[in-house]
Amino acid sequence: MTRYRVEWAVTARDDLEAIAAYIAVDSAINALKVVERIEARAETLSSLPMRGRVVPELRWHGVMTFQELIEKPWRLIYRIESHRVVVVSVLDGRRSLEDLLLDRFVR
């Protein structure tokens, strides 16, 4: 079985730090647990990266290169490049993807 190297884009690391900071306001321990849970979920992509679905909102626009894996309530969005998986963002699944992406573009 082919193993893939899981890497994190800067934006995904920033997303993870923002999630941790938000949760840490109430509980540093919970923040750490959430980060560990998200990182562990991402690491499972090293063995079966194709199991994620194509991001539905992007598929609608014909963009098929990004897939997602859910770790409720977060969406880990990634792309597969040769023998590596690049996590490009970690987003709140309760929010509109279009709104989140628009926020990123105007920052």
C-alpha positions in Angstrom: 0.0 0.0 0.0 1.3 3.4 -0.9 1.9 5.8 2.0 1.3 9.5 1.4 3.1 12.3 3.3 0.6 14.6 5.0 1.7 18.3 4.9 0.0 21.4 6.2 -0.2 24.6 4.2 0.4 27.8 6.1 -3.3 28.8 5.8 -4.3 25.4 7.3 -1.9 25.9 10.2 -3.3 29.4 10.7 -6.8 28.0 10.7 -5.8 25.4 13.3 -4.2 28.1 15.5 -7.3 30.3 15.3 -9.5 27.4 16.3 -7.3 26.6 19.2 -7.2 30.3 20.3 -11.0 30.6 20.2 -11.5 27.4 22.2 -8.7 28.2 24.7 -10.6 31.3 25.9 -12.8 28.9 27.7 -10.5 25.9 28.1 -6.9 25.4 27.1 -7.2 21.7 27.7 -10.2 21.4 25.3 -8.3 23.5 22.8 -5.4 21.1 22.9 -7.7 18.1 22.6 -9.5 19.6 19.5 -6.1 20.3 17.8 -4.9 16.8 18.5 -8.2 15.3 17.2 -8.0 17.4 13.9 -4.3 16.5 13.4 -4.9 12.8 14.0 -7.8 12.9 11.5 -5.6 14.6 8.9 -2.8 12.0 9.5 -5.3 9.2 8.5 -5.0 10.6 5.0 -1.5 9.1 4.8 -3.0 5.7 3.9 -6.3 6.4 2.2 -6.4 10.0 0.8 -9.0 9.2 -1.9 -11.7 8.4 0.6 -12.6 12.1 1.1 -15.2 13.6 -1.1 -14.8 16.3 -3.6 -15.8 19.6 -1.9 -19.4 19.9 -3.1 -19.4 23.7 -3.3 -16.3 23.6 -5.5 -17.6 20.7 -7.6 -20.6 22.8 -8.5 -18.1 25.2 -10.1 -16.2 22.4 -11.9 -13.3 22.4 -9.4 -12.5 18.8 -8.7 -9.0 19.0 -7.2 -9.9 19.6 -3.6 -11.3 17.0 -1.3 -12.5 17.1 2.2 -12.6 15.0 5.3 -15.0 15.9 8.1 -14.1 16.0 11.8 -17.2 17.5 13.1 -17.8 20.3 13.1 -14.7 21.0 11.0 -14.0 20.4 7.3 -10.4 19.5 6.5 -9.9 20.6 2.9 -6.9 19.0 1.1 -5.5 18.2 -2.3 -3.4 15.2 -3.4 -0.1 15.8 -5.1 1.8 12.8 -6.2 2.7 11.0 -3.0 1.7 13.7 -0.6 -1.5 15.2 0.8 -1.6 18.9 1.5 -4.1 20.1 4.0 -5.0 23.6 2.7 -7.6 24.7 5.2 -9.6 23.7 8.3 -13.0 25.4 8.2 -16.1 25.5 10.4 -18.6 23.2 8.7 -21.5 25.1 10.3 -20.6 28.2 8.2 -21.1 28.8 4.5 -17.9 27.9 2.5 -18.6 30.8 0.1 -18.7 33.2 3.0 -15.5 31.8 4.6 -13.6 32.0 1.3 -14.9 35.6 0.6 -13.6 36.6 4.1 -10.2 35.2 3.2 -10.0 37.1 -0.1 -10.9 40.5 1.4 -8.5 40.2 4.3 
